[in-house]
Amino acid sequence: MARRIALFCDDPGRGGCARAARTIAEGLSADRRVILAADAAFPAVAGVERATLPLDERKSPHARCDDRRPSMVLADADAAVFVDAHPCASLIAAKRAAKRLGVPFIVSLQLTPGADVLRAMARGEDTHWIDAAHALRFPSETARADFCAVFPQAEVKSRVIANGARARTAAAPDARARVRQALGIREDDTMVLMLARISEQKGQDLAIDAIARLAPEARDRVFLILAGADDDGLQEALERRAAPLGDRVRFLGHRDDGGELLDAADLALLPSRAEGLPFAAVDALMAGAPLAASRAGGLADLVRDGVAYDLGPPEDEQIIRGVVDAIAFHRRDPTASAARAAKGEAYASTHLTTDAMISAYRAALDALTTPINQNTAPILAPHDRWIFGRTCAAWRWLGSAAFMRTRWGALARCEGEWLDLEVGSPAGALELLFAPIFTTSRGLLSTLAHAPRAPVEVDVSLNGESVDRWRFARAGFVRRALAWPQQETRLRVSLTSEAPLTLMLLALRVRR
């Protein structure tokens, strides 16, 4: 069982992706050591170690991000979990480091955009991590199917783990009246609540346009309450858009009392353009609030299961008409709306719980095996990976001091396996620096004085052509110099030994 988990998140703190990462970290920390690598703004999680991972949100296939920091986090991990909203350069670099260090990892894709965006990803973005990942997890079946339709190689390793929330305690008898009184909403008015960060993806503009389309007599009895952080700086433009509607639209900003707002609401609204399975939907169902949602991502699963009112496909005009119809339906038949809400609450209590979510991630981590569609070096013993991670910084410093460009290689057991490395550098003399380490070692310094238990055969090829072959059986470091033929080179180091041995390729150094 994986006991030391490195958890990476690309959300700075208040979005659904960050909540998923916090939920996973809290749940796994009960019986495992968890190191959470996220932006400095990410809130602390009790019982979980922290590592700062500056976010580089570039999504270009050519963006390259420094992977030294994630390498240090991964060096002491048995497995890793990447909680992604958008595959940014920082997490792509971290996944590349996990592959190089032989750390098995799971990718949890919290936001799966539409099929058109996925096809654009397939044409341009760096998608090596799809093959490198040992498992892919999606919050809904619709999100999984959309992704696998564009990336068929993901089908065999993809499963669904729905986001979950804890069951809420019963609300105070006066909670609804207290909140509505504070907002100036009468009991016979309709309070429509959007509990989501303000962004184009969530569709607050569509909700405002729908309120504007209501008949004047209906609009006078409806209030749209928008509660969410303005992380993208869009609130000012939305306020101008809503100005003709007066106090029918209210902006509350980020609120920590989302549960009480849901208790007071008559209708929870999610007119999203793209989603995985938002926690706002899970919270609304858990609270027993009637939910109206578009068919974006995992929301389509809730609509299909009959626990959410259908706003239509994620197309602007369809959603606007759907919101108008949903408000009219609730005002016309509140009994039917309440019956759907009760069905949704029972559904969430069975399928969308935190315990079920954490149990599924535990099982996925415990079942990690050799990745599919990937030739990769076997996983090192944890203490050897720990030693490697803590020697990286020193070797980089030595390479700089000697005015040499240093590229890190990888680690592999010497059992007929190989290392594949992509190296770009000016032409010159290449030096490979090896160090043999027994897999039963207690540490690097205690083993360099011992020779391997069997000779090691090494074959080096550049761009598919064998350029050097040798054997060594002595202790200590092994340095070999090779001709460096061109700017971009594919290096393969093939290793063969009759006895188990871990070979550390410490550095590739190119003299200019």
RAGISUL-V486859 format. One record per run of one state. SS is the DSSP state (h for helix, s for strand, l for the rest). FROM is the first residue (numbers start at 1). LEN is the number of residues. If there is no record, write none. Layout:
ss->[SS	SS]
from->[FROM	FROM]
len->[LEN	LEN]
This chain:
ss->[l	s	l	h	l	s	l	s	l	h	l	s	l	h	l	s	l	h	l	h	l	s	l	h	l	h	s	l	s	l	h	l	s	l	h	l	h	l	s	l	h	s	l	h	l	s	l	h	l	s	l	h	l	s	l	h	l	h	l	s	h	l	h	l	s	l	s	l	s	l	s	l	s	l	s	l	s	l	s	l	s	l]
from->[1	4	10	16	29	33	39	49	53	68	75	79	85	89	102	104	110	115	125	128	133	135	139	141	151	152	158	161	165	166	175	184	190	196	204	214	216	220	222	228	235	249	252	258	265	267	271	279	287	291	294	299	305	309	311	316	333	334	352	353	354	367	382	402	405	408	411	414	418	425	428	438	456	463	465	473	477	485	488	498	502	512]
len->[3	6	6	13	4	6	10	4	15	7	4	6	4	13	2	6	5	10	3	5	2	4	2	10	1	6	3	4	1	9	9	6	6	8	10	2	4	2	6	7	14	3	6	7	2	4	8	8	4	3	5	6	4	2	5	17	1	18	1	1	13	15	20	3	3	3	3	4	7	3	10	18	7	2	8	4	8	3	10	4	10	1]
